[in-house]
Amino acid sequence: MQSHYEDVMSELLMGMRLRGVEYNRIEVSAPFGLRFENAVGRAQFHFVGRGPLLVRSATGETLALDSGDALLIPHGNAHSLFSDAQVACSNLTSLLRKPLCDTVCALTPPHEDSDDGHSVIVFSACMEFDLGGMQPLINTMPGMMLVSTLLAKYPEITPMLAAMERESLQRQAGFAGILSRLADVVAALIVRGWVENGCGKGSGLVQAMRDPRLSQAITAMHRAPGENWTVEALARVSGSSRSVFAHRFQQATQMTPLRYLTELRMRLAVQQIVNEGMALENVAFNLGYGSLAAFSRAFKRIIGHPPGELRHARALPTSQAS
C-alpha cells in the first residue's frame, strides 16, 4: 500500500512529459571519446546496447556502464562517453550521420566498418522533460540517474532493457522506431522510480509534500490552480490556523503560499502555451486571471518576459537543443 506521500506525488506527476526529440544509434570501436554538449532545458538519455564504456559528468563524476545499462541525465548537462581515461574526446559532429527514420540517425566514425561484433553500441536521446506544475522537482534530481539502481524494486523494467539490447544489436525492420519508443518509456520509469523512492535527499517542495498538512494544500492548488485561493482558504484545507500554515509553508518551501501558487500558474501557463498551443486569453481564464493584462503582468514578473514571446519556442529547431 502506498504512503500518503506516494499517493500525492503519483497524482501530481500525472502531467509528466518526457519525450525524445532527437535519437542517435552510435557505434564506435575503442579507443574512442565522445563529448555531449549541454542540452539547455532538456534531458539526455543513453542505453548501452553493447559495452563496456565510461561516462564522465562535467563535475568529474565517472560511472562504468556495460551492456543493458541505461542512464538519464535529467538536467541535460554536458558529459562524455569514452573507452578509457587517456583518450581525448571529440564532439558528436566528428561522426558520420545517416538517417534511419524521421527522428533516428546512425552515427559512426569515418572509414570505420559496420558492426564487427566488438564495437560499442549506444542508443542516445535528447528529450523534452516537462513536469508541469512539479517542475521544481527537476532541480532536486541527481546529475546522473542509473536504471540499475531500480531493477530490484521494479523487475518489470528488465524485459524492456532486454528488448532495447536486442533491437540495437539485430537491427531488424523498424528497429529504430521501436528503440525510440522504448527509450521514452525507460526514461520515464527512471523518473517515477526516483519519485517513489522518496526523491533522494530532496528538500523544499519534497519536504513540503512529506508534510501531511502542507501536502493537502499543495494538492488543492495543483488540482484547481484557477481557484481564487487565499492563505485563509489554503489553511482551512490543511486543517491549520492561518499563521501556523503560513509559517510552516514558508519554512518548507522558502516562499509564501501565494508566491507558490503564482509560480505554479506560470509553469502551467508555459506548458499550455508551448505544448498545447492554447490562446493566451484562454490560458489567463483557466488560471484564474480576470484579464489578459493581469495575467501578462504576473507572467512577466515570474518568467521574465511577456507570454507572447513563447510562441517562438514552439518553432525551436531540434538542432538548437543538442
C-alpha positions in Angstrom: 0.0 0.0 0.0 1.3 3.4 -1.0 2.0 6.1 1.6 0.2 9.4 1.6 3.3 11.0 0.1 3.5 8.5 -2.7 -0.2 8.9 -3.5 0.2 12.7 -3.7 3.3 12.6 -5.8 1.9 10.0 -8.2 -1.2 12.1 -8.8 0.8 15.3 -9.3 3.2 13.6 -11.7 0.3 12.6 -14.0 1.2 15.5 -16.2 4.8 14.5 -16.7 6.0 14.8 -20.3 9.3 13.0 -21.2 9.6 12.6 -24.9 12.7 12.2 -27.1 13.1 14.8 -29.9 16.4 13.5 -31.3 17.7 10.0 -31.2 21.1 8.5 -32.3 22.4 5.0 -32.6 26.1 5.4 -32.0 28.6 2.6 -33.0 32.3 3.1 -32.2 35.3 1.0 -31.6 37.9 1.5 -28.8 39.7 3.7 -28.3 37.0 6.4 -28.5 35.9 9.5 -26.7 32.6 11.4 -27.4 31.6 14.7 -25.9 27.9 15.7 -25.5 27.3 19.4 -25.1 24.9 20.9 -22.5 21.3 20.5 -23.8 19.7 23.5 -22.1 16.2 22.8 -20.8 16.2 19.2 -21.9 17.3 15.8 -20.6 19.8 13.4 -22.1 19.4 9.6 -22.1 21.8 6.7 -23.0 21.2 3.0 -23.4 24.2 0.7 -23.8 23.4 -2.0 -26.4 26.9 -3.3 -26.2 29.6 -2.2 -23.7 31.7 -1.5 -21.8 32.3 2.2 -21.6 32.7 5.0 -19.1 30.6 8.2 -18.7 32.0 11.3 -17.0 29.9 14.3 -16.0 31.0 17.9 -16.2 31.7 17.8 -12.4 34.1 14.8 -12.9 31.8 12.1 -11.6 32.6 8.9 -13.5 30.5 5.8 -13.9 31.2 2.5 -15.6 28.4 1.2 -17.9 28.0 -2.1 -19.6 25.6 -3.9 -22.0 22.0 -3.3 -20.9 22.7 -0.3 -18.7 20.5 2.9 -19.1 21.4 6.4 -17.8 19.3 9.5 -17.6 20.9 13.0 -17.2 17.8 15.0 -16.2 19.4 18.4 -16.4 20.9 17.7 -19.8 24.4 18.7 -18.5 27.5 18.3 -20.7 29.2 14.9 -20.3 31.5 12.5 -22.2 31.4 8.8 -23.2 34.8 7.2 -23.6 36.6 3.9 -23.7 39.4 4.9 -21.3 40.6 8.0 -19.4 43.6 8.5 -21.7 41.5 9.2 -24.8 40.7 12.7 -25.9 37.1 13.4 -26.5 35.6 14.7 -29.8 32.2 16.3 -30.4 29.5 14.2 -32.0 29.9 16.2 -35.1 33.1 14.3 -35.8 30.9 11.2 -36.6 29.2 10.4 -39.9 25.4 10.8 -39.7 23.0 8.6 -41.6 19.2 8.9 -41.1 17.5 5.6 -40.1 14.0 7.1 -39.9 12.4 10.5 -39.3 13.9 11.0 -35.8 16.7 8.5 -35.5 20.2 8.7 -37.1 23.1 6.3 -37.1 26.4 7.8 -36.1 29.7 6.1 -37.0 33.3 7.2 -37.3 34.6 8.0 -40.8 36.2 5.0 -42.6 35.1 2.5 -39.9 33.4 -0.7 -40.9 29.9 -1.5 -39.5 29.4 -3.9 -36.6 32.3 -6.3 -36.3 30.9 -7.8 -33.1 33.4 -5.9 -30.9 32.3 -2.3 -31.3 30.4 -0.4 -28.5 26.8 0.5 -29.4 24.9 3.2 -27.6 21.4 4.5 -28.3 21.1 8.1 -27.2 18.3 10.6 -26.9 17.8 14.3 -26.3 14.5 14.7 -24.6 11.9 17.2 -23.7 11.4 16.9 -19.9 8.5 18.7 -18.6 6.9 18.1 -15.1 4.5 21.0 -15.5 3.5 22.2 -12.0 6.0 19.9 -10.5 9.0 21.3 -12.5 10.9 22.3 -9.3 11.5 18.6 -8.7 13.9 18.5 -11.6 16.2 20.8 -9.6 16.5 18.3 -6.8 17.4 15.3 -9.1 20.9 14.0 -9.2 23.2 14.7 -12.1 23.1 11.1 -13.4 20.4 8.5 -12.7 21.1 4.8 -13.4 18.3 2.4 -14.2 20.3 -0.4 -12.5 19.5 1.1 -9.1 15.8 0.4 -9.7 15.9 -3.2 -11.0 15.5 -4.9 -7.7 12.3 -3.0 -6.8 11.0 -2.7 -10.4 11.7 -6.0 -12.2 9.3 -5.1 -15.0 12.0 -2.8 -16.4 14.3 -5.8 -17.2 12.3 -7.1 -20.2 12.3 -3.5 -21.7 16.1 -3.3 -21.3 16.4 -6.8 -22.9 14.2 -5.6 -25.8 16.3 -2.5 -26.3 19.5 -4.5 -26.3 18.1 -6.9 -28.9 16.8 -4.2 -31.1 20.0 -2.2 -31.0 22.1 -5.2 -32.0 19.9 -7.1 -34.5 18.6 -4.0 -36.4 15.5 -5.8 -37.8 12.9 -3.9 -39.8 11.5 -0.9 -37.8 14.1 -1.3 -35.0 14.9 2.5 -34.9 11.3 3.5 -34.2 10.9 0.7 -31.6 14.1 1.8 -29.8 12.9 5.4 -29.6 9.6 4.4 -28.0 11.3 2.1 -25.5 13.8 4.8 -24.6 11.0 7.2 -23.8 9.3 4.6 -21.5 12.5 3.6 -19.7 13.5 7.2 -19.1 10.0 7.9 -17.6 10.3 4.8 -15.4 13.7 6.1 -14.1 12.0 9.3 -13.0 9.0 7.6 -11.5 11.3 5.2 -9.6 13.2 8.1 -8.2 10.0 9.8 -7.0 8.6 6.6 -5.5 11.8 6.0 -3.6 11.5 9.4 -1.9 13.3 11.7 -4.2 16.7 11.0 -2.6 17.5 13.7 -0.1 15.4 16.3 -1.8 14.3 19.3 0.3 12.0 22.3 -0.4 9.0 21.0 -2.3 9.8 17.4 -1.4 9.9 18.3 2.3 6.5 20.1 2.0 5.0 17.1 0.2 6.0 14.8 3.0 4.1 17.0 5.5 0.6 15.7 5.6 -1.0 19.1 6.2 1.1 21.1 3.7 0.6 18.4 1.1 -3.1 18.8 1.3 -2.9 22.5 0.5 -0.3 21.9 -2.3 -2.5 19.2 -3.8 -5.5 21.5 -3.8 -3.6 24.2 -5.6 -2.4 21.7 -8.3 -5.9 20.3 -8.7 -7.5 23.7 -9.1 -4.9 26.3 -10.0 -7.5 28.7 -11.3 -9.4 28.8 -8.0 -9.3 32.2 -6.1 -7.1 30.8 -3.3 -6.3 32.9 -0.3 -4.0 32.0 2.6 -7.0 31.5 4.8 -8.6 29.1 2.4 -5.5 27.1 2.0 -5.0 27.0 5.8 -8.5 25.5 6.1 -7.7 22.8 3.5 -4.6 21.9 5.5 -6.5 21.9 8.8 -4.3 24.6 10.4 -4.6 28.1 11.5 -3.6 30.8 9.1 -0.5 31.8 11.0 0.7 28.2 11.6 0.1 27.2 8.0 1.8 30.3 6.5 4.9 29.8 8.8 5.2 26.1 8.0 4.8 26.6 4.3 7.5 29.3 4.2 9.8 27.2 6.3 9.5 24.2 4.0 9.5 25.9 0.6 11.2 29.2 1.2 8.3 31.1 -0.3 4.8 32.2 0.7 1.8 30.1 -0.3 0.6 32.8 -2.8 4.0 33.0 -4.3 4.0 29.3 -4.8 0.5 29.5 -6.4 1.7 32.2 -8.8 4.8 30.2 -9.8 2.6 27.1 -10.3 0.2 29.0 -12.5 3.1 30.4 -14.6 4.7 26.9 -15.1 1.3 25.6 -16.2 0.9 28.6 -18.5 4.2 27.8 -20.2 3.1 24.2 -20.7 -0.3 25.3 -22.1 1.1 27.9 -24.5 4.2 26.0 -25.8 2.9 22.3 -25.7 -0.8 22.8 -26.3 -0.8 26.0 -28.4 -3.6 27.4 -26.3 -4.6 31.1 -26.9 -3.3 33.5 -24.2 -6.8 34.6 -23.3 -7.9 31.1 -22.6 -4.7 30.4 -20.5 -5.4 33.5 -18.4 -9.0 32.5 -17.8 -8.1 28.9 -16.9 -5.6 30.0 -14.4 -7.9 32.4 -12.6 -7.0 35.8 -14.0 -9.7 38.3 -14.7 -8.0 39.9 -17.7 -5.2 39.2 -20.1 -3.3 42.3 -18.8 -3.3 40.9 -15.3 -2.1 37.5 -16.5 0.6 39.1 -18.6 1.9 41.2 -15.7 2.2 38.1 -13.5 3.8 36.1 -16.2 6.5 38.7 -16.9 7.2 39.1 -13.2 7.8 35.4 -12.8 9.2 34.3 -16.1 10.9 37.5 -17.1 9.3 38.2 -20.4 5.8 38.6 -21.9 3.8 35.4 -22.6 3.6 36.2 -26.3 7.3 35.5 -26.7 6.7 31.8 -26.0 5.2 31.5 -29.5 8.7 31.4 -30.8 9.6 28.5 -28.6 7.1 26.3 -30.3 9.1 26.5 -33.5 12.5 25.9 -31.9 14.7 23.8 -34.2 15.8 20.4 -32.7 19.4 21.3 -33.6 19.4 24.1 -31.1 18.7 21.7 -28.2 21.7 19.4 -28.7 
